Amino acid sequence: MILRYTPAGGDEQTYEIQRLSMAEQLDAFVLGGVDDPKAAAAAGDPRGLRALLFLAMRRVHPSLLWQDCRPADGEVSIVDAPFVGEAGPETVVLDEPGTVKPNRKRGTA
């Protein structure tokens, strides 16, 4: 799933989330009240989009707090793109929690 965040007055950020750990799913539920953040985000639920954005951004910025992640309506969207490189040049691939591999297409080292 590719998530695009375009904050007002800021640079567009794109994240590909392949898997969520159990701890991340628990955080989404406890902090955001979202049972399945990927399904909720895919359905366009604002709470699901916020939860998924928070989880993606926290992988890059571990000290990020829930209350600091408050995207406005329309700033977060799901992008349908078969390859990370097609989503944008600044895509961050999040294979596993704690690993970040920027600017990499699937299937490459």
C-alpha positions in Angstrom: 0.0 0.0 0.0 1.4 3.4 -1.0 0.5 6.3 1.2 1.0 10.0 0.0 1.1 12.8 2.5 1.0 16.4 1.1 1.0 18.8 4.0 0.0 22.4 3.3 3.1 24.4 2.7 5.3 21.4 2.9 6.9 18.8 0.6 5.0 15.8 -0.5 6.0 12.6 1.3 5.3 9.1 0.0 5.5 5.8 2.0 5.0 2.2 0.9 3.8 0.1 3.8 4.1 -3.6 3.1 3.4 -5.0 6.6 2.4 -3.8 10.0 3.8 -5.5 13.1 1.4 -6.6 15.9 2.7 -3.8 18.1 1.9 -1.2 15.3 -1.6 -2.7 14.9 -2.1 -2.4 18.7 -0.8 1.2 18.7 -3.3 2.0 15.9 -6.1 0.6 18.0 -5.1 2.1 21.4 -4.1 5.5 20.1 -6.5 5.9 17.2 -9.3 3.5 17.8 -8.7 1.7 14.5 -8.8 -2.1 14.4 -7.3 -2.5 10.9 -5.4 0.6 9.8 -4.7 -0.6 6.3 -8.3 -1.6 5.6 -9.6 1.6 7.2 -7.2 3.7 5.2 -8.1 1.9 1.9 -11.8 2.7 2.7 -10.9 6.4 3.1 -11.6 6.5 6.8 -9.8 9.6 8.1 -8.9 7.8 11.4 -7.4 5.0 9.4 -5.5 7.4 7.1 -4.1 9.2 10.2 -3.2 6.0 12.0 -1.4 4.6 8.9 0.4 7.9 8.4 1.4 8.0 12.0 2.8 4.4 11.9 4.7 5.2 8.6 6.2 8.4 9.9 7.1 6.9 13.3 9.2 4.3 11.5 11.3 7.1 10.1 11.0 9.4 13.2 10.7 7.0 16.3 10.1 9.9 18.7 7.0 11.1 16.9 3.9 11.3 19.2 0.3 10.6 18.2 -0.8 14.1 19.0 1.9 15.5 16.7 0.5 13.7 13.7 -2.6 15.7 12.7 -3.0 15.8 8.9 -5.8 18.0 7.6 -8.6 16.7 5.4 -7.2 15.8 2.0 -3.6 15.8 2.9 -3.3 12.0 3.1 -4.3 9.6 0.3 -3.7 6.1 -0.9 -1.9 5.9 -4.2 -2.4 3.0 -6.6 1.0 2.4 -8.2 2.4 -1.0 -9.1 6.0 0.0 -8.3 7.4 2.3 -5.6 9.4 4.3 -8.2 6.1 5.3 -10.0 4.8 6.8 -6.8 7.4 9.5 -6.8 11.2 10.0 -6.4 11.1 10.5 -2.6 9.2 7.2 -1.8 10.3 5.6 1.4 9.9 1.8 1.4 9.0 0.4 4.8 9.7 -3.4 4.5 9.7 -4.2 8.2 9.3 -2.1 11.3 12.6 -0.4 12.0 13.9 -0.7 8.5 13.8 2.2 6.0 15.1 1.9 2.4 14.5 5.1 0.5 14.2 5.3 -3.3 14.2 1.6 -4.0 12.0 -0.3 -6.4 10.6 -3.7 -5.4 12.9 -6.6 -6.3 16.1 -4.6 -6.1 18.8 -4.6 -3.4 
